[in-house]
Structure formats: C-alpha cells, structure tokens
C-alpha cells in the first residue's frame, strides 16, 4: 500500500512540475523553440512562397484534395484569415509543403511604401493590399523593429511578432 501511495505521489509531482512550451514539428523536423511556434502547410497558390511572405489560411477548396492546412497570399487589408509568415526558403507552388511561423518573432516582408511609414515598435500589423506583405493594421501581430533609413521600399525584411487573430 505504501509503495502504491509513493508511486501516485511521484506521478502527481511529475505532473505538477511544470509544462513544456507547446511547439509543432514542421515538415523538415524543426520544432521551433520556446519563442516560436512553427507548423507545416501546403501552398495553394500558383506561385512559390518565399521566406518572409505573409500568408493567410486558404478557404477555397481545390477539388477534394484540400484536406489540411493550405495557405496563400491575399491583397485584402487586415484579413481575419492571417496565418503567419513563411520560414522555409521556398514553398513550391500548387501544393508544395513548407513551414510557417504561427506565433513568435520572425522576419517578414514589409509594404512600407504602400502601408507603413509611421510605424513604431509595438504598432499593430495586418495583411495589406500588396500580396505577401504586412503593413499597419490588425490581425497579424506587431512590429518589433523600425526599418532603417535604407529600407523604405516595399519588400524590406523587418522583424515582427506574429500573433494572428488581432490579440496584440
């Protein structure tokens, strides 16, 4: 009886000792870390998605093969379908598999000329009318780095904190 009690006490102690951060294993085995959560997705657009591209969850079915996490780009400002930012070097077009960051710090493509210019650290971000780029708005996260003077054109890579859903 005493051994049973000790085993139960040990099990409860292990359960109460803390929780590991939740991370998702990506298709290349990268688990992210305690500061980023990565997940595998399929590219449902007709062009490759490169590192830093802002993507949304694709709700358009492609026949009966669209069973999973499909992403694409958008030209809708502040889309409520914001998914995250591509961290793979490239996700091939039309069903290619790759990895995106769905929570945490990541470098993303900035529509500075089109939808920026007044940003400060902490500014809320969203999708823009420029496909694959972020700008001022809601639904994607917040800016962590002010672009340098030379990064005033669209497609500058800027550090942001991805937190989709507008809960900055």
C-alpha positions as a Markdown table, in Angstrom:
| # | Residue | x | y | z |
|---|---|---|---|---|
| 1 | Unk | 0.0 | 0.0 | 0.0 |
| 2 | Unk | 2.8 | 2.4 | 0.9 |
| 3 | Unk | 4.6 | 1.7 | -2.5 |
| 4 | Unk | 1.3 | 2.5 | -4.3 |
| 5 | Unk | 1.0 | 5.7 | -2.4 |
| 6 | Unk | 4.6 | 6.7 | -3.3 |
| 7 | Unk | 4.0 | 5.9 | -7.0 |
| 8 | Unk | 0.9 | 8.1 | -7.0 |
| 9 | Unk | 2.7 | 10.9 | -5.2 |
| 10 | Unk | 5.6 | 10.7 | -7.7 |
| 11 | Unk | 3.2 | 10.8 | -10.6 |
| 12 | Unk | 1.4 | 13.9 | -9.2 |
| 13 | Unk | 4.7 | 15.5 | -8.5 |
| 14 | Unk | 5.9 | 15.0 | -12.1 |
| 15 | Unk | 2.6 | 16.3 | -13.5 |
| 16 | Unk | 2.8 | 19.4 | -11.4 |
| 17 | Unk | 6.4 | 20.1 | -12.0 |
| 18 | Unk | 5.7 | 22.4 | -15.0 |
| 19 | Unk | 4.6 | 22.4 | -18.5 |
| 20 | Unk | 6.8 | 22.3 | -21.6 |
| 21 | Unk | 6.1 | 25.0 | -24.2 |
| 22 | Unk | 3.9 | 23.8 | -27.0 |
| 23 | Unk | 5.6 | 23.6 | -30.3 |
| 24 | Unk | 4.6 | 22.0 | -33.5 |
| 25 | Unk | 7.0 | 19.8 | -35.5 |
| 26 | Unk | 7.5 | 21.2 | -39.1 |
| 27 | Unk | 7.9 | 19.0 | -42.2 |
| 28 | Unk | 11.7 | 19.3 | -42.0 |
| 29 | Unk | 11.8 | 18.3 | -38.3 |
| 30 | Unk | 12.3 | 21.8 | -37.0 |
| 31 | Unk | 10.3 | 22.1 | -33.8 |
| 32 | Unk | 10.8 | 25.8 | -33.3 |
| 33 | Unk | 11.7 | 26.8 | -29.8 |
| 34 | Unk | 10.1 | 28.3 | -26.8 |
| 35 | Unk | 9.9 | 31.6 | -28.5 |
| 36 | Unk | 8.4 | 30.5 | -31.9 |
| 37 | Unk | 5.7 | 28.0 | -33.0 |
| 38 | Unk | 6.1 | 26.6 | -36.4 |
| 39 | Unk | 3.8 | 24.4 | -38.4 |
| 40 | Unk | 3.7 | 22.6 | -41.8 |
| 41 | Unk | 1.4 | 23.9 | -44.5 |
| 42 | Unk | 0.6 | 23.4 | -48.2 |
| 43 | Unk | 0.9 | 26.2 | -50.7 |
| 44 | Unk | -2.4 | 26.6 | -52.5 |
| 45 | Unk | -1.3 | 29.5 | -54.7 |
| 46 | Unk | 0.1 | 29.2 | -58.3 |
| 47 | Unk | 3.4 | 30.8 | -57.3 |
| 48 | Unk | 6.1 | 29.7 | -54.9 |
| 49 | Unk | 6.1 | 31.4 | -51.5 |
| 50 | Unk | 9.5 | 32.6 | -50.3 |
| 51 | Unk | 10.8 | 33.2 | -46.8 |
| 52 | Unk | 9.2 | 36.3 | -45.2 |
| 53 | Unk | 6.0 | 36.1 | -47.2 |
| 54 | Unk | 2.8 | 36.8 | -45.1 |
| 55 | Unk | 0.2 | 34.1 | -45.7 |
| 56 | Unk | -3.5 | 33.5 | -44.9 |
| 57 | Unk | -5.4 | 30.3 | -44.4 |
| 58 | Unk | -6.9 | 29.3 | -47.8 |
| 59 | Unk | -10.6 | 28.5 | -47.6 |
| 60 | Unk | -11.0 | 27.8 | -51.3 |
| 61 | Unk | -11.2 | 24.1 | -51.9 |
| 62 | Unk | -9.0 | 22.6 | -54.7 |
| 63 | Unk | -11.2 | 19.7 | -55.5 |
| 64 | Unk | -11.3 | 17.0 | -52.8 |
| 65 | Unk | -7.6 | 17.2 | -52.2 |
| 66 | Unk | -7.6 | 20.2 | -49.9 |
| 67 | Unk | -7.6 | 18.3 | -46.6 |
| 68 | Unk | -5.3 | 20.2 | -44.3 |
| 69 | Unk | -3.6 | 23.5 | -43.7 |
| 70 | Unk | -3.5 | 25.3 | -47.0 |
| 71 | Unk | -2.2 | 28.8 | -47.3 |
| 72 | Unk | -2.0 | 31.5 | -49.9 |
| 73 | Unk | -1.4 | 35.3 | -50.1 |
| 74 | Unk | -4.0 | 38.0 | -50.2 |
| 75 | Unk | -4.5 | 41.5 | -51.4 |
| 76 | Unk | -7.1 | 42.2 | -48.7 |
| 77 | Unk | -6.1 | 44.6 | -46.0 |
| 78 | Unk | -6.4 | 43.3 | -42.4 |
| 79 | Unk | -7.6 | 39.8 | -43.4 |
| 80 | Unk | -9.1 | 37.8 | -40.5 |
| 81 | Unk | -7.6 | 34.7 | -42.1 |
| 82 | Unk | -4.0 | 35.7 | -41.3 |
| 83 | Unk | -2.0 | 32.5 | -40.7 |
| 84 | Unk | 1.6 | 33.6 | -40.3 |
| 85 | Unk | 4.9 | 34.1 | -42.1 |
| 86 | Unk | 6.8 | 31.6 | -44.3 |
| 87 | Unk | 10.1 | 30.5 | -42.8 |
| 88 | Unk | 11.0 | 27.9 | -45.4 |
| 89 | Unk | 13.4 | 29.1 | -48.1 |
| 90 | Unk | 10.6 | 28.5 | -50.5 |
| 91 | Unk | 7.3 | 26.6 | -50.6 |
| 92 | Unk | 6.7 | 25.3 | -54.1 |
| 93 | Unk | 3.5 | 26.4 | -55.9 |
| 94 | Unk | 0.3 | 24.3 | -56.2 |
| 95 | Unk | 0.5 | 22.0 | -53.2 |
| 96 | Unk | 4.2 | 22.3 | -52.2 |
| 97 | Unk | 4.9 | 21.6 | -48.5 |
| 98 | Unk | 6.7 | 24.1 | -46.3 |
| 99 | Unk | 6.9 | 25.7 | -42.9 |
| 100 | Unk | 5.4 | 28.9 | -41.5 |
| 101 | Unk | 5.7 | 30.7 | -38.1 |
| 102 | Unk | 2.3 | 31.0 | -36.5 |
| 103 | Unk | 3.5 | 32.6 | -33.3 |
| 104 | Unk | 6.7 | 34.4 | -32.3 |
| 105 | Unk | 9.4 | 36.7 | -33.7 |
| 106 | Unk | 10.2 | 36.3 | -37.5 |
| 107 | Unk | 11.4 | 38.5 | -40.3 |
| 108 | Unk | 8.6 | 39.4 | -42.8 |
| 109 | Unk | 8.2 | 41.4 | -46.0 |
| 110 | Unk | 7.0 | 44.9 | -45.3 |
| 111 | Unk | 4.8 | 47.0 | -47.5 |
| 112 | Unk | 6.5 | 50.1 | -46.2 |
| 113 | Unk | 5.8 | 52.4 | -49.1 |
| 114 | Unk | 2.3 | 51.2 | -49.5 |
| 115 | Unk | 1.1 | 50.8 | -45.9 |
| 116 | Unk | 3.7 | 52.0 | -43.4 |
| 117 | Unk | 6.0 | 55.0 | -42.9 |
| 118 | Unk | 4.6 | 55.9 | -39.4 |
| 119 | Unk | 5.3 | 52.6 | -37.6 |
| 120 | Unk | 6.9 | 52.4 | -34.2 |
| 121 | Unk | 7.8 | 49.4 | -32.1 |
| 122 | Unk | 4.5 | 47.8 | -30.9 |
| 123 | Unk | 2.4 | 49.1 | -33.9 |
| 124 | Unk | -0.3 | 46.6 | -34.8 |
| 125 | Unk | 0.1 | 44.9 | -38.1 |
| 126 | Unk | -2.1 | 43.2 | -40.7 |
| 127 | Unk | -2.2 | 41.9 | -44.2 |
| 128 | Unk | -2.1 | 44.6 | -46.9 |
| 129 | Unk | -3.2 | 45.2 | -50.5 |
| 130 | Unk | 0.3 | 44.1 | -51.5 |
| 131 | Unk | 0.3 | 40.3 | -51.8 |
| 132 | Unk | 2.5 | 38.6 | -49.2 |
| 133 | Unk | 3.5 | 41.7 | -47.3 |
| 134 | Unk | 2.4 | 43.2 | -44.0 |
| 135 | Unk | 1.6 | 46.8 | -43.0 |
| 136 | Unk | -0.2 | 48.9 | -40.4 |
| 137 | Unk | -3.5 | 47.2 | -39.4 |
| 138 | Unk | -4.8 | 44.3 | -37.4 |
| 139 | Unk | -4.9 | 40.6 | -37.3 |
| 140 | Unk | -1.2 | 39.6 | -37.8 |
| 141 | Unk | 0.8 | 40.8 | -34.8 |
| 142 | Unk | 3.1 | 43.8 | -34.0 |
| 143 | Unk | 6.3 | 45.3 | -35.2 |
| 144 | Unk | 9.5 | 44.7 | -33.2 |
| 145 | Unk | 12.0 | 46.6 | -35.3 |
| 146 | Unk | 11.8 | 50.0 | -37.0 |
| 147 | Unk | 13.0 | 49.8 | -40.6 |
| 148 | Unk | 16.3 | 51.5 | -41.2 |
| 149 | Unk | 16.5 | 54.6 | -43.5 |
| 150 | Unk | 17.6 | 52.4 | -46.4 |
| 151 | Unk | 14.6 | 50.1 | -46.0 |
| 152 | Unk | 11.9 | 52.5 | -47.2 |
| 153 | Unk | 10.8 | 50.4 | -50.2 |
| 154 | Unk | 8.2 | 47.6 | -50.2 |
| 155 | Unk | 9.6 | 44.1 | -49.6 |
| 156 | Unk | 12.1 | 45.3 | -46.8 |
| 157 | Unk | 12.6 | 42.4 | -44.3 |
| 158 | Unk | 11.5 | 43.6 | -40.8 |
| 159 | Unk | 11.3 | 41.8 | -37.5 |
| 160 | Unk | 7.8 | 41.3 | -36.3 |
| 161 | Unk | 6.0 | 39.3 | -33.7 |
| 162 | Unk | 3.4 | 37.0 | -35.3 |
| 163 | Unk | 0.2 | 36.6 | -33.2 |
| 164 | Unk | -2.7 | 36.1 | -35.6 |
| 165 | Unk | -6.2 | 37.0 | -34.6 |
| 166 | Unk | -5.7 | 40.6 | -33.6 |
| 167 | Unk | -4.7 | 39.9 | -30.0 |
| 168 | Unk | -1.7 | 42.1 | -30.0 |
